[in-house]
Amino acid sequence: VFPTQGAITQHWQSWCQKAAPSSLCKCLLCSSFHLSRVEFVKLAATYSTVNLGQGFPDFPPPDFLKEAFSRAVSGEKHTLHQYTRAFGHPPLVKILAQLFGKLLGRELDPMTNVMVTVGAYQALFCCFQAFIEEGDEVIIIEPFFDCYEPMVKMAGGTPVYIPLRPKAPKEGKLMSSADWQLDPAELASKFSEQTKAIVLNSPNNPLGKVFSRGELELIADLCVKHDALCISDEVYEWLVYDGKEHIRIASLPGMWDRTVIVGSAGKTFSITGWKVGWTVGPNRLLQHLRTVHQNSVYHCATAAQDAVAQGFQRELERYGKPDSYFVQLPRELQQKRDQLIQSLVAVGMKPIIPEGTYFLVADISEFKSEVPDVPDSDEPYDSRFAKWMVKNKGLAAIPLSAFYCGAHKDNYNSFIRFCFAKVRHTAGLHPSGLAVSTLHGTQGKNWGFFCTNKCSEGGEPAGGHKLNSWC
Ligand SMILES: Cc1ncc(COP(=O)(O)O)c(C=O)c1O
């Protein structure tokens, strides 16, 4: 319908001006992340041969899940083609209650402590719509997943931002996402009479930070002290590396009653397109989410829920065992992470080692001689760097400043985010799985994407050629 991106923006602008208060107009359109994300997706499609910007796996989901979906749609049970229970297909809420009951060490009622949503995105939307009223403040930890800010504003709330502050790594060591920490006094200063909730995202997108028990206790104590809710986005709960433990804040003293856990089958089983998510929490909170859900989406796709339920059944039976997908997936992703770290170091970036998720943030400040900064520019340096990289090196990534509020963008503008859940571009570019460096070349001007497969084309440099569609 819309011939260009500009036409979409124009349509929304005129709609917002007519139909919405100016604060809503601002949140939908002036949030630079939304504009820059659209811009970056477009740029990636136009120029990039290697897209490590977008946050989804380029490998297939596990066979057991695909088979479960096939059975659901082609089996005898024709009811799976019809509406199911509005707040979650019974087999799915039952298995989620069983699994999370085990993880949280408490008995959960599938009907009142679990609600299925259209991905974690809708779960988040339900939370903000249900709990946030005009004048409420919501604390958001930066860098943050982009939708929190507009969703809080759409509900009439005011986001209050607190950045994770990086501390210098040990001499000669790469920084870790664990080096990005909250300042306890600063965090305490953000809580006020108006604080309704804090949004916690651990493991965190984009940094890959996995909050430690001490950090979670700090947040929990403040929530209890100020009677605040915790919206705990745990979509990357199974993607944790180097033996780190994902701790659920709802399991800490005083937190179950004030926490809603948000989860995603998309991230859990590498099926982002199925859009199955959930919330887990006390009935006193979930009853309000049910009201929002019932009056917006109401039902989620039955067959997809059925297949996800079967996937969880399988995982529960194999919990902690080597053939569990929850064990295998992080093991494979950790290898891709390490491969990407090596490649980035080789071209002169300074990767921040993520403890979790499939994202990695790299420091690009060394590139200022190659891609000079433009003083007084409105555009953050990382955004210009990412555009330069996609045009000149054929590589797409997302500037980290896009994950900060307008006031803080310029403080964190020399980093870019990569997604390493990409088989072809991190482990091997050719479907045959031949070893290929993602970023191959000598440090300095010559780096770029070169295929080291023995394919018939090219020959530059050092045994490789520039990527092309064949690769
Ligand atoms: C932190 C975070 N929360 C929520 C979501 C949304 O998940 P879903 O695809 O299940 O809606 C994402 C997706 O990228 C995410 O990174």
The ligand as an ORCA input file, in Angstrom:
! r2SCAN-3c Opt
* xyz 0 1
  C      14.647     -8.519     25.125
  C      13.539     -8.930     24.219
  N      12.293     -9.004     24.707
  C      11.260     -9.377     23.923
  C      11.440     -9.695     22.592
  C      10.254    -10.089     21.751
  O      10.157    -11.484     21.671
  P       9.064    -12.205     20.744
  O       9.681    -12.389     19.406
  O       8.739    -13.483     21.427
  O       7.879    -11.298     20.677
  C      12.727     -9.627     22.041
  C      12.945     -9.905     20.613
  O      13.967     -9.620     20.039
  C      13.810     -9.232     22.881
  O      15.064     -9.147     22.416
*
